[in-house]
Amino acid sequence: MRDFTLLPDGRIIVVVTQYAAGGSIIMVRGYTANGQADSTFGTNGSTSFSSTDGRAEGRRIQSGPDGKIVVLAATKSPTLIARMNSNGIPDSSFGSGGVAYGWGVDFAYLITNSDLITDGFGDILIQPDGKIVYGLNGDWSDSYFVARQNADGTIDGGFGIGGYATVNVDSSIFYGDTISFGLSMLPNGQFVVSGATIGWGFGPSSTGVSRLNSNGTIDPTFGKNGKLVIESRPADFRGAAAALNVLSGGAILLGGVTDSKFSITRLNENGSIDPSFGARGVTTTPIGEPSRITSILGMVTQPDGKVLAVGVTRSENVAFISMARYLNDPAQTLVSVSGRVMTPDGNGLRNAAVTLTDTQGVVRTTTTGSFGFYSFDNVQTGSSYTLAVSSRRYRYASRTLQVDNSLSNIDFIGLE
């Protein structure tokens, strides 16, 4: 298994690669919320895709607020992008039979000291309008790339130059590769991205954080000329920003490794390091005994505002999944979002599933009670969310909200 995503109803969708003589097949499999194989997904529980050259590996998967599922796969040249409906059936409105091709990525994995550190792609997100944004590594380059596809699968020629943006990290490092890591969309449509240029045996690595405008151009008001560069020791090759999390107030958390420890660096909204956080903007957490690899790989903000960091710790030939949780930012404000789900004739609908999805794809689910009322508490302000309703009998149009304070009377009326 390479990656997984959760649907609003709690189902688990995973992407794997099945190898055979002369080629490979990308398999997308569905599981129920309790981990059982979902025979209703696709055909007998799975959906398969293959590339035109017969060789592909599924590496990223993400679901949008509408429940549609997007898969990224590396091939020998262009990126294969597949989209299917929440039931696993290929989406015929996307590309050709549910498959489209985007900008290419080096098929090989990047490996150092026998340790896999990346597989060609950075993060992936689905915009509220259905456009797909994803990061790509730069092979023997001081830059990585951020590409965007339209909702119909075609390359978005209005993003960056011809559909992709070039994000420079550190031009002073020679003989290296640049890796795309974090990707987050801001409420105003801009993107915060992170990556690292790794000098293979030629000194330290450098981590870069940049902000892109909604059209893929660099925002020069962020950091210094659009970026902040953090130098890392040679042993800390993943760098300080293997994970990225934007808080509701605009502050940016970078998760990675510093001195072989879990590290979190906090930036102000303008891209400067926040010196009031930890020690000169950085807090580190030793995990277990000193090891060759320790790094945060992913971060998520819980409903209560606390930040959960997940990564890997490796000592000799043993690797462990490691987790640490950090107290919530006192600057954050938590509010509630509530309303009512009704039938077309205005009666409250009980037991309808209501989902609240943030810009990072984190999904919360609740069920309507008597008279159709629902409520979400501990919602972070300063961000946009997508509200969606699922019912066996009626259809409901999803809604995108900007949450700056408590919202009530966010009602849904069913469509026949």
NORKASUL-V927775 format. One record per backbone hydrogen bond with DSSP energy under -0.5 kcal/mol. CO is the residue of the C=O (numbers start at 1). NH is the residue of the N-H. Records with the same first field share a line. If there is no record, write none. Layout:
# NORKASUL-V927775
CO: NH ; NH
This chain:
# NORKASUL-V927775
3: 15
5: 13
7: 10
11: 7
12: 31
13: 5
14: 29
15: 2 ; 3
16: 27
17: 19
18: 25
20: 23
23: 20
25: 18 ; 27
26: 49
27: 16 ; 29
28: 47
29: 14
30: 38
31: 12
32: 35
36: 32
37: 39
38: 41
39: 44 ; 45
41: 45
42: 44
43: 46
45: 30
46: 43
47: 28
49: 26
51: 54
54: 24
57: 74
60: 72
62: 70
64: 67
68: 64
69: 84
70: 62
71: 82
72: 59 ; 60
73: 80
74: 57
77: 105
79: 102
80: 73
81: 100
82: 71
83: 91
84: 69
85: 88
87: 42
89: 85
90: 92
91: 94
93: 95
94: 98
95: 97
96: 99
98: 83
99: 96
100: 81
103: 79
109: 111
110: 117 ; 118
112: 115
114: 116
115: 112
118: 110
120: 137
123: 135
125: 127 ; 133
127: 130
131: 127
132: 149
133: 125
134: 147
135: 122
136: 145
137: 139
138: 140 ; 141 ; 178
142: 169 ; 170
144: 167
145: 136
146: 165
147: 134
148: 156
149: 132
150: 153
152: 95
154: 150
155: 157
156: 159
157: 162
158: 160
159: 163
160: 162
161: 164
163: 148
164: 161
165: 146 ; 167
166: 168
167: 144
170: 173
172: 174
175: 200
177: 198
178: 138
179: 196
181: 123
182: 194
184: 192
186: 189
190: 186
191: 212
192: 184
193: 210
194: 181
195: 208
196: 179 ; 198
197: 199 ; 206
198: 177 ; 200
199: 201 ; 202
205: 232
206: 197
207: 230
208: 195
209: 228
210: 193
211: 219
212: 191
213: 216
215: 160
217: 213
218: 220
219: 222
220: 225 ; 226
222: 226
223: 225
224: 227
226: 211
227: 224
228: 209
230: 207
232: 205
233: 236
235: 237
236: 239
239: 257
241: 182
243: 255
245: 247 ; 253
247: 250
251: 247
252: 267
253: 245
254: 265
255: 242 ; 243
256: 263 ; 296
258: 261
261: 258
262: 285
263: 256
264: 283
265: 254 ; 267
266: 274
267: 252
268: 271
270: 223
272: 268
273: 275
274: 277
275: 280
276: 278
277: 281
278: 280
279: 282
281: 266
282: 279
283: 264
285: 262
286: 288
293: 314
295: 312
298: 310
300: 302 ; 308
302: 305
305: 329
306: 302 ; 308
307: 309 ; 326
308: 300
309: 324
310: 297 ; 298
311: 322
312: 295
313: 320
314: 292 ; 293
315: 318
318: 315
320: 313
322: 311
324: 309
326: 307
329: 332
333: 381
335: 379
336: 407
337: 376
338: 410
339: 374
340: 412
341: 349
342: 414
343: 346
347: 343
348: 350
349: 352
352: 354 ; 368
353: 390
354: 366
355: 388
356: 364
357: 386
358: 361
362: 358
364: 356
366: 354
368: 351
369: 372
370: 373
372: 341
373: 369
374: 339
376: 337
379: 335
383: 403
384: 359
385: 387 ; 401
386: 357
387: 399
388: 355
390: 353
394: 391
395: 415
399: 387
401: 385 ; 403
402: 404
403: 382 ; 383
407: 338
409: 411
412: 342
415: 395
